[in-house]
Amino acid sequence: MTTPSSSQAGNFIRDIVVADLESGRHGGRVVTRFPPEPNGYLHIGHAKSICLNFGLAREFRGVCHLRFDDTNPTTESLEYVEAIQADVRWLGFDWADRLFYASDYFEQLYDYAERLITKGKAYVDSSSADEIRECRGTLTEPGKNSPFRTRSTQENLEMFRRMRAGGFEDGSHVLRAKIDMASPNINLRDPILYRIRRAAHYRTGTTWLMYPTYDYAHPLSDAIEGITHSICTLEFEDHRPLYDWVVEQCGAGSRPQQVEFARLNLTDTVMSKRKLLELVERKQVSGWDDPRLPTLKGLRRRGYTPEAIRAFCDHIGVTKRDAVVESALLEHFVRDDLNKRAPRVMAVLRPLKVVIDNYPAGQVEQLDAVNNPEDLSAGTRSVPFTRVVYIERDDFREVPPKEFFRLAPGREVRLRYAYIIKCVDVVKDPQSGEVQELRCTYDPETRSGGAQAARKVKSTIHWVSAAQALDAEVRLYEPLLVESEASHVQDEQDFIANLNPHSLERLSACRVEPSLEKAPVGSRYQFERIGYFCVDPDSASGRLVFNRTVSLRDAWAKAEKAKQTGR
């Protein structure tokens, strides 16, 4: 498991680009692309690729394309296209007029395929899918030539044109590259280039009745666009010889350079697009924007900032070795960013009523509260103080344990921005014995900012005025998975069994200070002493709903400090 420090993180791809510029390779150009398939929503792993591709282009005054590799009409949709564009923009990047689609090139890709057939480099195979699979061989045994590999050029052209015209049923024929069935690289054993698929494409409709495979369309799309550095994740390393073969044999002109890097693996969550889709379809989560998911849509709803995600991606660097990064590291960057920008407010998640007996009934004081001690320009706000307030139930113990310095019978605490109060009585439910109310007194000489405010007590707690506080629902999130690396089990294993049944807790009886009455959806706050929270879109119904973004406890920073100090 890896949590690299900034001194460890590097970017070997940046070094490659620098060397290419110095040598004049690619004519001194830097053209990258982010090429998602529009068959799902982007997640935090895609953010690493987005930051890398757009970041390199920005640094070296190049350009970065956004291209949708949309070659599978059965899984792709305009919904995903629009969501991906929104996510890239939210992260802070813009492709300007460089928006492309592999489907833009379908006619060119077809022409290149005919060129391969004419050169004797491709053939129509009429074997079934099972027969093709059986003849492919294994990692230790070579494959076997298809009985259709020797078809004449003319017959292959005629059949391929009939495939385009809809003359055959789905699955009856495929176009395969003619490379080497004995190659130790299975990807070069006559890979499939085209499949008959009678499915409507979200952009081209029913114009096409067969579609190119990803391994064929992707390299040619790069070449057509003049991409210089085709950056992809390590699982495509074994595909690089096929990538180069396709570009060279088709004579596409431009020769992109494929470079692979390690994908982002994050603990405590699911990073597989297939598994994310399964979670959504099985209603294990509320949708693609569920704040428990690592989708950018989910992280945005939870309150993560694009600045924090970019800083995180820059920190972990780019390597050639797969590793698993602690989720706590990502949370550290979110917490660090929000600490600087999030206004402070007071909220009570599990309210306990406190009546201050010697405070005048009906009196309302307006107290000054600091909006953000990290940003003095944020100023102050007024919070109302009255005879009855709510405090956190956890801030009181009838029988306090050792090292508990908050409120207890006969003990004093300071109410944040207000007065010192003392607990003089405890009111309990006669049936259950549960504490229902505290009776307290206050010292009027100890108002924060007043002459006697310097009187010390061992603890300061937050509160809200009972009369003016707003009702709110607060959603607390824990890791999606029980086991930290459960997202990396093999696909055939049931990862659903590793879901954390306590990943979401809803608190419906919370109270927040009145300054939040018109808090806009998406706005972020620090609930003092509790954590960082974001206003959820469900608040549009008229009831305030907050998602906990991250807690105040910074596990990663604490661990790093312990490493440095040895404690």
Secondary structure, 3 states (H helix, E strand, C coil): CECCCCCCCCEHHHHHHHHHHHHCHHHHCCEEEECCCCCCCCEHHHHHHHHHHHHHHHHCCCEEEEEECCCCCCCCCHHHHHHHHHHHHHCCCCCCCCEEEHHHHHHHHHHHHHHHHHCCCEEEECCCHHHHHHCCCCCCCCCCCCCCCCCCHHHHHHHHHHHHHCCCCCCCCEEEECCCCCCCCHHHCCCEEEEECCCCECCCECCCCEEECHHHHHHHHHHHHCCCEEEEEHHHHHHHHHHHHHHHHHCCCCCCEEEEECCCEECCCCCCHHHHHHHHHCCCCCCCCCCCCCEHHHHHHHCCCHHHHHHHHHHHCECCCCCEECHHHHHHHHHHHHHHHCCEECEECCEEEEEECCCCCCCCEEEEEECCCCCHHHCEEEEEECCEEEEEHHHECCCCCCCCCCECCCCEEEECCCCEEEEEEEEECCCCCCEEEEEEEEEHHHCCCCCCCCCCCCCEECCEECCCCEEEEEEEECCCECCCCHHHCCCCCCHHHHECCCCEEEEEEEEECHHHCCCCCCCEEEECCCEEEEECHHHHHCCEEEEEEEECCCHHHHHHHHHHHCC
